[in-house]
Amino acid sequence: MEIFEALGDTLAKPTTICVIGSSPGIASGQPERQAPYIDVWRQESSYDESTFRRACEQAGVLFDPRGEHLDPEEIYVQVVRKGIVNLPPGFEVESVGEFGNLRVVMPDPSLLVAGKLARGMPRDVEDAAWWMRERALTADDIRRAIGALPDPIQRETASENVVLAELVGSERSPK
């Protein structure tokens, strides 16, 4: 949240970023989840590229490093465009918070889970299970969100991983 505050303090006009990946979980209090980067979904964000880049620099955060060897301690904003995960255009967002001139939003948690299950890495499945427990999302909620993913291969992969996320979630639930 400190990074969002620093960015919001340096931005001269209202700016909105849509965070995806691990950032929404970290901002929502997901335990044991740390990442040195903030994934920003460009299609649902509204900012001037030059102004946001300068704000990042002033806040001590790298802006969208590409092909650079990063110091593991370096904090950066990664701009994400369609690729590994394709989110549907115009999806619903919810507010993470407002920090000065920075408004931070995230996709509806069921869509976040669908995207994570489409990637299907072990950490993504754990994240999906956490969101399902945290927001009391059902498999049907997730299947509806998966149906909104525009890429048929990602829909298929995500659908296959729903049961895995349910199993991981049930293993970690308090008895």
C-alpha positions in Angstrom: 0.0 0.0 0.0 3.0 2.3 0.6 3.8 2.1 -3.1 0.3 3.1 -4.0 0.5 6.0 -1.6 3.8 7.2 -3.0 2.5 7.0 -6.6 -0.8 8.8 -5.7 1.2 11.6 -4.0 3.3 12.2 -7.1 0.5 12.1 -9.7 -0.8 15.5 -10.7 -4.2 14.2 -12.0 -6.5 11.3 -11.3 -5.2 8.0 -12.6 -6.6 4.5 -12.4 -4.7 1.3 -12.5 -6.2 -2.2 -12.6 -4.0 -4.6 -10.7 -4.0 -8.3 -11.5 -1.8 -11.3 -10.6 -0.6 -11.4 -6.9 -1.1 -7.7 -6.3 -4.9 -7.9 -5.4 -4.2 -10.7 -3.0 -1.4 -8.8 -1.3 -3.5 -5.7 -1.1 -6.4 -7.8 0.4 -4.2 -9.3 3.1 -3.3 -12.7 1.7 -0.9 -14.1 4.2 2.6 -15.3 3.1 2.2 -13.6 -0.3 4.9 -11.1 -1.3 6.1 -10.0 -4.7 8.4 -7.3 -5.8 6.2 -6.2 -8.6 2.7 -4.8 -9.3 1.0 -6.3 -12.4 -1.1 -3.6 -14.1 -3.7 -4.7 -16.7 -3.3 -2.0 -19.4 -6.7 -2.5 -21.1 -8.7 -1.5 -17.9 -6.3 1.1 -16.6 -6.4 4.8 -17.4 -3.1 6.7 -17.3 -0.8 8.9 -19.3 2.2 6.7 -20.1 4.8 9.5 -19.6 3.2 10.9 -16.4 2.8 7.4 -14.8 6.4 6.5 -15.7 7.7 9.7 -14.0 5.5 9.0 -11.0 7.0 5.5 -10.7 10.6 6.9 -11.0 9.8 9.6 -8.3 8.4 6.8 -6.0 11.6 4.7 -6.6 9.7 2.1 -8.6 10.8 0.8 -12.0 8.3 1.2 -14.7 7.6 -1.8 -17.0 11.2 -3.2 -17.3 11.5 -5.4 -20.4 14.4 -7.8 -20.8 16.4 -6.3 -18.0 18.2 -8.3 -15.4 16.5 -7.1 -12.2 17.9 -7.0 -8.7 15.6 -9.3 -6.7 15.1 -6.5 -4.2 13.9 -4.1 -7.0 10.2 -3.1 -6.9 8.6 -2.5 -10.3 5.3 -2.0 -12.1 4.8 -4.5 -14.9 2.4 -3.5 -17.6 0.5 -6.6 -18.7 -1.3 -6.8 -22.1 -3.1 -9.7 -23.7 -1.0 -12.8 -23.8 -0.5 -15.5 -21.2 -4.0 -14.5 -19.9 -6.6 -12.7 -21.9 -9.3 -11.1 -19.8 -12.6 -10.1 -21.4 -13.0 -6.5 -22.4 -15.0 -4.3 -20.1 -15.1 -6.6 -17.1 -16.4 -5.5 -13.7 -13.9 -4.1 -11.3 -13.9 -3.5 -7.6 -12.0 -0.8 -5.7 -8.8 -1.8 -3.9 -8.5 1.8 -2.6 -7.8 5.4 -3.5 -4.4 6.9 -2.7 -4.2 10.6 -3.5 -4.6 10.8 -7.2 -4.3 7.1 -7.7 -7.4 4.9 -7.8 -6.5 1.2 -7.7 -9.0 -1.4 -8.9 -9.0 -5.1 -9.6 -11.1 -7.5 -11.5 -14.0 -9.2 -9.8 -12.4 -12.0 -7.6 -14.1 -14.7 -9.6 -12.4 -13.4 -12.8 -9.1 -13.2 -10.9 -9.5 -16.9 -10.0 -10.4 -17.8 -13.6 -7.3 -16.1 -14.9 -5.1 -17.8 -12.3 -6.6 -21.2 -13.2 -6.0 -20.5 -16.9 -2.2 -20.1 -16.1 -2.4 -23.1 -13.8 1.0 -22.8 -12.1 1.1 -24.3 -8.5 1.2 -20.8 -6.9 -1.7 -19.7 -9.1 -3.8 -22.6 -7.9 -3.0 -21.8 -4.3 -3.9 -18.2 -4.9 -7.2 -19.3 -6.5 -8.0 -21.5 -3.5 -7.3 -18.5 -1.2 -9.6 -16.2 -3.1 -12.3 -18.9 -3.1 -12.1 -19.2 0.7 -11.7 -15.5 1.3 -14.7 -14.4 -0.8 -16.8 -17.6 -0.4 -16.7 -18.2 -4.1 -18.2 -21.4 -5.3 -17.1 -23.6 -8.2 -20.2 -22.3 -10.1 -19.0 -18.7 -9.6 -15.6 -19.6 -11.0 -17.1 -21.6 -13.9 -19.2 -18.5 -14.9 -16.1 -16.4 -14.9 -14.2 -18.9 -16.9 -16.9 -18.8 -19.5 -16.2 -15.1 -19.9 -12.5 -15.7 -20.8 -12.1 -15.0 -24.5 -9.5 -17.6 -25.3 -10.9 -21.2 -25.7 -7.6 -22.9 -24.7 -7.5 -20.8 -21.5 -11.1 -21.6 -20.8 -10.3 -25.3 -21.1 -7.2 -25.1 -18.9 -9.0 -23.1 -16.3 -12.0 -25.5 -16.3 -9.6 -28.4 -15.7 -8.0 -26.7 -12.7 -11.2 -25.8 -10.8 -11.3 -29.1 -9.0 -7.6 -28.8 -8.1 -8.3 -25.3 -6.6 -11.2 -26.8 -4.6 -9.0 -29.6 -3.3 -6.1 -27.2 -2.3 -8.6 -25.0 -0.6 -10.2 -27.8 1.4 -6.7 -29.1 2.5 -5.9 -25.6 4.0 -9.2 -24.8 5.5 -9.3 -24.9 9.3 -11.0 -28.0 10.6 
